[in-house]
Amino acid sequence: MNQLATFQAKLYRFGASEKARLLKVYYHRWLFVGLLGATACTTQPLPPDALRAWVAEPKNGLVQTQEIGAIKAQCSYRLPELLAAQEVRNTHQPLTRLTLDSAQQAYRSRTHFALDLSQNGTEYETEFAGNPAQYAAVVQYLSAGIATDSYLHIPGQDSVPAMAAMYMRQYGNTGRSTVLLIFDTPPAALTTGCRLNVAGRKELLPPFRFNFLATAFQAIPPLAVTN
């Protein structure tokens, strides 16, 4: 007799209160087993492309999106292992534990988030093209000023201002403007969750706030490499 059948047989021998207690025990037991199974699945090492797709999947919690009117902002975590793996790939070396560890030295003390901005479905700054002065001000803000208005809040720690912002001009190719925000804090600190605040500036960019749960960072699968 399987466990479910055994459990059902027990229920017939007890009163209502005891049945309720057994049902509660049964529920929590199988919930625990289910959580263990889910954790085991998500911790399997993934090759770079598969891990990149996992991180980019909104349901996994590492991509947050907000909309204010016609403006859409999407903030996504940039996994240091993937940044290092891309660097290894650019040098045409095999992705091994040795080459990954070497490339990853530059990313272990800094946290990266990409902020994608669009307005009416096009690059954010395109909407200001009719006003050359404001257009130039927006481009300048995305290139540097936004860093001074961006803060990373980690529970139990002081807020960390962005140390730099890298603005990647797309020139109509992607329908969004991308800014890479870099924070001088180790990615390992994110296991307790974090909040990224972009204060914005009047007539340049509205404020945005993105919350990332601790469980999202804790669930990130490891990167598969060869020995």
Residue frames relative to the residue before (quaternion, step in Angstrom):
aa qw qx qy qz dx dy dz
M 1.0000 0.0000 0.0000 0.0000 0.00 0.00 0.00
N 0.3934 -0.7275 0.5020 0.2528 3.61 -0.83 0.93
Q 0.7187 -0.4748 0.2934 0.4146 3.56 -1.31 0.30
L 0.6475 0.5249 -0.3306 0.4427 3.58 0.97 -0.80
A 0.6607 0.5011 -0.3082 0.4663 3.57 0.94 -0.90
T 0.6297 0.5337 -0.3266 0.4604 3.58 1.02 -0.81
F 0.6566 0.5171 -0.3004 0.4596 3.55 0.97 -0.91
Q 0.6556 0.5113 -0.3116 0.4602 3.57 0.96 -0.87
A 0.6358 0.5327 -0.3308 0.4500 3.57 1.02 -0.76
K 0.6319 0.5382 -0.3281 0.4510 3.57 1.06 -0.77
L 0.6238 0.5835 -0.3431 0.3908 3.57 0.97 -0.82
Y 0.6408 0.5537 -0.3270 0.4193 3.57 1.03 -0.79
R 0.6954 0.4981 -0.2724 0.4406 3.60 1.15 -0.54
F 0.7129 0.4357 -0.2479 0.4904 3.61 1.27 -0.12
G 0.5645 -0.5934 0.4623 0.3399 3.50 -1.36 0.39
A 0.7625 -0.3974 0.2575 0.4408 3.55 -1.36 0.06
S 0.6842 0.4954 -0.3038 0.4407 3.61 0.85 -0.95
E 0.6728 0.4821 -0.2993 0.4747 3.57 0.98 -0.83
K 0.6008 0.5512 -0.3530 0.4589 3.58 1.11 -0.65
A 0.6503 0.5203 -0.3116 0.4575 3.56 0.97 -0.90
R 0.6504 0.5152 -0.3201 0.4572 3.57 1.02 -0.83
L 0.6666 0.5059 -0.2983 0.4591 3.58 0.92 -0.91
L 0.6301 0.5314 -0.3350 0.4566 3.56 1.01 -0.79
K 0.6447 0.5207 -0.3212 0.4583 3.57 1.00 -0.85
V 0.6466 0.5127 -0.3129 0.4703 3.59 0.97 -0.90
Y 0.6584 0.5210 -0.3024 0.4513 3.56 0.91 -0.97
Y 0.6490 0.5314 -0.3159 0.4435 3.58 0.94 -0.94
H 0.7148 0.4577 -0.2682 0.4557 3.59 0.77 -1.03
R 0.6055 0.5527 -0.3608 0.4446 3.58 1.10 -0.66
W 0.7305 0.4206 -0.2481 0.4774 3.57 0.82 -0.97
L 0.5713 0.5556 -0.3858 0.4648 3.59 1.16 -0.43
F 0.6485 0.5172 -0.3111 0.4639 3.56 0.99 -0.87
V 0.6555 0.5051 -0.3093 0.4686 3.58 0.93 -0.90
G 0.6524 0.5241 -0.3149 0.4479 3.57 1.00 -0.84
L 0.6497 0.5101 -0.3151 0.4673 3.56 1.02 -0.80
L 0.6294 0.5270 -0.3354 0.4622 3.56 1.02 -0.76
G 0.6541 0.5159 -0.3084 0.4592 3.55 1.01 -0.84
A 0.6530 0.5108 -0.3142 0.4625 3.57 0.98 -0.85
T 0.6483 0.5138 -0.3225 0.4602 3.57 1.01 -0.82
A 0.6395 0.5336 -0.3298 0.4444 3.56 0.97 -0.82
C 0.6530 0.5250 -0.3156 0.4453 3.57 1.03 -0.78
T 0.7363 0.4483 -0.2491 0.4413 3.58 0.83 -0.94
T 0.6690 0.5052 -0.3168 0.4436 3.61 1.20 -0.31
Q 0.4281 0.6835 -0.4823 0.3418 3.59 1.20 0.19
P 0.5101 -0.6497 0.4576 0.3292 3.64 -0.86 0.88
L 0.1532 -0.7877 0.5936 0.0604 3.55 -1.03 0.85
P 0.4919 -0.6277 0.4998 0.3379 3.62 -1.06 0.64
P 0.7408 -0.4661 0.2471 0.4159 3.61 -1.18 0.50
D 0.7011 0.4690 -0.2947 0.4490 3.61 0.74 -0.96
A 0.6641 0.4933 -0.3034 0.4728 3.58 0.99 -0.81
L 0.6545 0.4976 -0.3154 0.4739 3.60 1.00 -0.77
R 0.6202 0.5354 -0.3365 0.4642 3.58 1.05 -0.75
A 0.6552 0.4968 -0.3055 0.4801 3.59 1.00 -0.81
W 0.6290 0.5356 -0.3342 0.4536 3.60 1.03 -0.74
V 0.6712 0.4911 -0.2934 0.4714 3.58 0.90 -0.92
A 0.6973 0.4883 -0.2653 0.4528 3.59 1.02 -0.83
E 0.5505 0.6075 -0.4020 0.4078 3.61 1.24 -0.22
P 0.4518 -0.7305 0.4376 0.2661 3.63 -0.48 1.15
K 0.6392 0.5561 -0.3472 0.4020 3.61 0.96 -0.74
N 0.6334 0.5339 -0.3332 0.4503 3.60 1.23 -0.34
G 0.5572 -0.7040 0.3242 0.2980 3.56 1.32 0.16
L 0.6225 0.5586 -0.3462 0.4250 3.60 1.24 0.00
V 0.6744 0.3558 -0.2831 0.5817 3.56 1.34 0.26
Q 0.0274 -0.8035 0.5938 -0.0333 3.57 -0.64 1.14
T 0.1198 -0.8088 0.5753 0.0243 3.57 -0.96 0.92
Q 0.0189 -0.7732 0.6339 -0.0020 3.53 -1.09 0.84
E 0.1302 -0.7761 0.6122 0.0773 3.55 -1.19 0.61
I 0.0449 -0.7539 0.6554 0.0049 3.53 -1.05 0.92
G 0.8043 -0.1114 0.0266 0.5831 3.55 -0.22 1.26
A 0.8081 -0.2096 0.1859 0.5182 3.57 -0.78 -1.05
I 0.6000 0.5787 -0.3479 0.4289 3.58 1.30 -0.10
K 0.0965 -0.7849 0.6116 0.0217 3.56 -0.86 1.03
A 0.0544 -0.7880 0.6133 0.0023 3.57 -0.88 1.00
Q 0.0466 -0.7867 0.6156 -0.0050 3.54 -0.85 1.02
C 0.1069 -0.7975 0.5934 0.0234 3.55 -0.69 1.13
S 0.0080 0.8176 -0.5737 0.0484 3.58 -0.76 1.03
Y 0.4724 -0.6740 0.5018 0.2661 3.52 -1.07 0.86
R 0.2301 -0.7531 0.6029 0.1281 3.54 -1.06 0.82
L 0.3316 -0.7793 0.5067 0.1613 3.54 -0.35 1.31
P 0.4773 -0.7019 0.4397 0.2935 3.64 -0.70 1.02
E 0.6139 0.5545 -0.3570 0.4338 3.59 1.05 -0.69
L 0.6758 0.4821 -0.2964 0.4723 3.58 1.01 -0.77
L 0.6076 0.5307 -0.3527 0.4741 3.59 1.08 -0.65
A 0.6686 0.4876 -0.2925 0.4793 3.56 0.98 -0.85
A 0.6390 0.5315 -0.3247 0.4514 3.59 1.01 -0.83
Q 0.6336 0.5168 -0.3269 0.4739 3.59 1.05 -0.75
E 0.6326 0.5285 -0.3270 0.4622 3.56 1.04 -0.75
V 0.6344 0.5159 -0.3174 0.4804 3.58 1.04 -0.81
R 0.6499 0.5225 -0.3119 0.4554 3.57 0.95 -0.88
N 0.6518 0.5320 -0.3155 0.4389 3.58 0.99 -0.82
T 0.6979 0.4320 -0.2695 0.5038 3.58 1.17 -0.51
H 0.4387 -0.7350 0.4215 0.2995 3.58 1.35 0.19
Q 0.4402 0.6608 -0.4840 0.3678 3.57 1.04 0.80
P 0.5442 -0.5840 0.4615 0.3870 3.61 -1.16 0.40
L 0.4429 -0.6814 0.5137 0.2752 3.56 -1.11 0.69
T 0.1264 0.7766 -0.5991 0.1482 3.55 -0.20 1.32
R 0.6851 -0.4533 0.3496 0.4505 3.57 -1.27 0.16
L 0.6532 0.5281 -0.3125 0.4436 3.58 1.01 -0.81
T 0.7060 0.4477 -0.2788 0.4727 3.62 0.80 -0.97
L 0.6353 0.5236 -0.3365 0.4571 3.59 1.06 -0.70
D 0.6610 0.5060 -0.3124 0.4576 3.60 0.88 -0.92
S 0.6407 0.5290 -0.3236 0.4527 3.57 1.01 -0.79
A 0.7059 0.4534 -0.2638 0.4760 3.59 0.89 -0.96
Q 0.6740 0.5402 -0.2952 0.4084 3.56 1.08 -0.71
Q 0.4442 0.7082 -0.4532 0.3095 3.60 1.22 -0.24
A 0.6895 0.4991 -0.2798 0.4441 3.57 0.99 -0.86
Y 0.7315 0.4383 -0.2320 0.4679 3.61 1.18 -0.40
R 0.5380 0.6744 -0.3914 0.3204 3.61 1.19 -0.29
S 0.7407 0.3885 -0.2298 0.4976 3.60 1.12 -0.47
R 0.7364 0.3729 -0.2208 0.5194 3.59 1.26 0.01
T 0.2781 -0.7549 0.5777 0.1384 3.53 -1.13 0.77
H 0.1549 -0.8069 0.5683 0.0434 3.56 -0.95 0.96
F 0.0071 -0.7568 0.6537 0.0009 3.53 -1.09 0.85
A 0.2602 -0.7434 0.5939 0.1638 3.56 -1.06 0.77
L 0.1437 -0.7788 0.6079 0.0569 3.55 -0.91 0.98
D 0.1169 -0.7927 0.5979 0.0238 3.56 -0.55 1.24
L 0.0693 -0.8106 0.5813 -0.0144 3.56 -0.73 1.12
S 0.0665 0.7770 -0.6242 0.0466 3.54 -1.01 0.86
Q 0.1294 -0.7724 0.6182 0.0667 3.53 -1.24 0.46
N 0.8256 -0.0529 -0.0356 0.5606 3.54 -0.59 1.21
G 0.7182 -0.4915 0.2422 0.4289 3.55 1.02 0.87
T 0.6927 0.4123 -0.2866 0.5177 3.60 1.23 0.16
E 0.7226 -0.3848 0.3131 0.4814 3.57 -1.30 0.06
Y 0.6129 -0.6119 0.3572 0.3497 3.53 -0.95 0.94
E 0.7292 0.4576 -0.2624 0.4359 3.59 0.77 -1.00
T 0.5143 0.6680 -0.4151 0.3421 3.61 1.20 -0.43
E 0.6289 0.5637 -0.3297 0.4219 3.58 1.06 -0.73
F 0.6951 0.4484 -0.2691 0.4934 3.60 1.24 -0.32
A 0.3637 0.7785 -0.4580 0.2277 3.58 1.30 0.06
G 0.6469 0.5420 -0.3276 0.4247 3.60 1.09 -0.59
N 0.7195 0.3168 -0.2117 0.5807 3.56 1.31 -0.20
P 0.3118 -0.8077 0.4660 0.1825 3.62 0.07 1.27
A 0.6629 0.5088 -0.3218 0.4451 3.61 0.91 -0.83
Q 0.6926 0.4529 -0.2854 0.4834 3.59 0.89 -0.90
Y 0.5912 0.5689 -0.3578 0.4459 3.57 1.09 -0.72
A 0.6723 0.4912 -0.2869 0.4737 3.57 0.90 -0.96
A 0.6441 0.5260 -0.3204 0.4536 3.58 1.03 -0.80
V 0.6490 0.5120 -0.3149 0.4664 3.60 1.00 -0.81
V 0.6482 0.5126 -0.3148 0.4669 3.58 0.94 -0.89
Q 0.6549 0.5055 -0.3070 0.4704 3.58 0.97 -0.86
Y 0.6462 0.5254 -0.3179 0.4530 3.57 0.99 -0.82
L 0.6841 0.4746 -0.2869 0.4737 3.58 0.89 -0.89
S 0.6566 0.5291 -0.3019 0.4448 3.57 1.13 -0.62
A 0.8383 0.0612 0.0058 0.5417 3.61 1.00 -0.71
G 0.6977 0.5258 -0.2960 0.3861 3.58 0.70 -1.06
I 0.6075 0.5854 -0.3630 0.3955 3.57 1.02 -0.70
A 0.5760 0.6001 -0.3779 0.4066 3.60 1.14 -0.56
T 0.6844 0.4839 -0.2888 0.4626 3.59 0.98 -0.81
D 0.7037 0.4359 -0.2558 0.4993 3.59 1.25 -0.30
S 0.6430 0.5173 -0.3132 0.4700 3.59 1.28 0.11
Y 0.0152 -0.8077 0.5874 -0.0481 3.56 -0.85 1.06
L 0.2497 -0.7384 0.6095 0.1444 3.52 -1.14 0.77
H 0.1362 -0.7954 0.5895 0.0351 3.56 -0.71 1.15
I 0.0472 -0.7856 0.6165 -0.0208 3.56 -0.72 1.16
P 0.5408 -0.6473 0.4143 0.3419 3.63 -0.73 0.96
G 0.8321 0.2070 -0.1672 0.4867 3.55 -0.92 0.97
Q 0.7130 0.3848 -0.2512 0.5295 3.59 1.27 0.08
D 0.5923 -0.5466 0.4455 0.3899 3.55 -1.29 0.30
S 0.5750 -0.5738 0.4473 0.3743 3.58 -1.18 0.55
V 0.2448 -0.7723 0.5748 0.1149 3.54 -1.02 0.87
P 0.2910 -0.7557 0.5535 0.1950 3.63 -0.61 1.03
A 0.5692 -0.5745 0.4493 0.3797 3.56 -1.16 0.51
M 0.3597 -0.7446 0.5241 0.2035 3.56 -0.90 0.92
A 0.7988 -0.0249 0.0303 0.6003 3.58 1.22 -0.43
A 0.1515 -0.7468 0.6382 0.1101 3.52 -1.34 0.38
M 0.1364 -0.7780 0.6102 0.0610 3.55 -0.90 0.96
Y 0.1493 -0.8060 0.5711 0.0436 3.54 -0.50 1.23
M 0.1569 -0.8083 0.5654 0.0482 3.56 -0.63 1.15
R 0.2880 -0.7784 0.5349 0.1578 3.57 -0.31 1.25
Q 0.2394 -0.8023 0.5368 0.1042 3.57 -0.86 0.98
Y 0.2022 -0.8338 0.4916 0.1489 3.58 1.24 -0.43
G 0.7696 -0.4133 0.1989 0.4442 3.55 0.78 1.06
N 0.5417 0.6685 -0.3849 0.3340 3.59 1.21 0.06
T 0.8079 0.2947 -0.1317 0.4931 3.61 1.06 -0.59
G 0.4430 -0.6975 0.4642 0.3190 3.60 1.13 -0.39
R 0.7501 0.2683 -0.1975 0.5712 3.58 1.25 0.33
S 0.3393 -0.6873 0.5984 0.2332 3.53 -1.31 0.40
T 0.1667 -0.8197 0.5454 0.0539 3.58 -0.77 1.01
V 0.0571 -0.7701 0.6354 0.0004 3.52 -0.94 1.04
L 0.2249 -0.7564 0.6010 0.1270 3.57 -0.86 0.99
L 0.1598 -0.7934 0.5847 0.0551 3.57 -0.59 1.20
I 0.1336 -0.8042 0.5786 0.0238 3.56 -0.78 1.09
F 0.1030 -0.8034 0.5864 0.0136 3.57 -0.83 1.08
D 0.4113 -0.7178 0.5135 0.2278 3.53 -0.99 0.89
T 0.5049 0.5796 -0.4704 0.4334 3.54 0.47 1.28
P 0.5079 -0.6753 0.4324 0.3147 3.62 -0.92 0.81
P 0.5540 -0.6231 0.4347 0.3403 3.61 -0.98 0.77
A 0.5692 0.6134 -0.3842 0.3902 3.60 1.12 -0.57
A 0.6097 0.5766 -0.3470 0.4189 3.59 1.17 -0.53
L 0.6040 0.6119 -0.3467 0.3748 3.60 1.19 -0.40
T 0.4676 0.7007 -0.4415 0.3090 3.61 1.21 -0.12
T 0.6568 0.4610 -0.3198 0.5038 3.61 1.26 -0.17
G 0.5897 -0.5652 0.3680 0.4443 3.59 1.30 0.09
C 0.0521 -0.8020 0.5944 0.0285 3.58 -1.26 0.23
R 0.2265 -0.7298 0.6216 0.1720 3.52 -1.36 0.20
L 0.1737 -0.7773 0.5978 0.0912 3.56 -0.87 0.95
N 0.1160 -0.7983 0.5905 0.0238 3.55 -0.68 1.16
V 0.0758 -0.7401 0.6669 0.0417 3.53 -0.97 0.94
A 0.3180 -0.8031 0.4739 0.1714 3.57 -0.24 1.29
G 0.2699 -0.7820 0.5154 0.2237 3.58 1.10 -0.71
R 0.2312 -0.7502 0.5979 0.1617 3.54 -1.35 0.00
K 0.6239 -0.5752 0.3869 0.3608 3.51 -1.10 0.79
E 0.8516 0.1080 -0.1481 0.4911 3.53 -1.01 1.04
L 0.6836 0.4434 -0.3045 0.4934 3.61 1.24 0.12
L 0.7729 -0.1898 0.1639 0.5828 3.58 0.89 -0.96
P 0.3976 -0.7066 0.5226 0.2637 3.62 -0.88 0.87
P 0.5789 -0.5936 0.4175 0.3718 3.62 -1.18 0.34
F 0.0854 -0.7752 0.6249 0.0347 3.53 -1.20 0.69
R 0.0948 -0.7716 0.6268 0.0525 3.53 -1.21 0.61
F 0.0753 -0.8029 0.5914 -0.0055 3.54 -0.84 1.05
N 0.1669 -0.7952 0.5796 0.0621 3.56 -0.80 1.08
F 0.0876 -0.7844 0.6138 0.0151 3.55 -0.86 1.04
L 0.3566 -0.7695 0.4962 0.1860 3.57 -0.64 1.14
A 0.6160 -0.5584 0.4141 0.3704 3.53 -1.21 0.60
T 0.6399 0.5572 -0.3286 0.4147 3.59 0.98 -0.84
A 0.6010 0.5660 -0.3636 0.4315 3.59 1.12 -0.60
F 0.6937 0.4533 -0.2773 0.4863 3.59 0.93 -0.86
Q 0.6553 0.5310 -0.3115 0.4377 3.56 1.01 -0.80
A 0.6969 0.4920 -0.2682 0.4476 3.59 1.14 -0.59
I 0.4348 0.7177 -0.4604 0.2898 3.62 1.24 -0.13
P 0.3796 -0.7235 0.5237 0.2413 3.62 -0.71 1.00
P 0.5247 -0.6209 0.4649 0.3507 3.61 -1.14 0.49
L 0.5107 -0.6283 0.4949 0.3154 3.54 -1.27 0.42
A 0.3654 -0.7325 0.5344 0.2107 3.57 -0.87 0.97
V 0.0622 0.7757 -0.6235 0.0759 3.57 -0.84 1.03
T 0.4810 -0.6260 0.5152 0.3337 3.56 -1.29 0.27
N 0.5643 -0.6171 0.4326 0.3371 3.57 -1.17 0.54
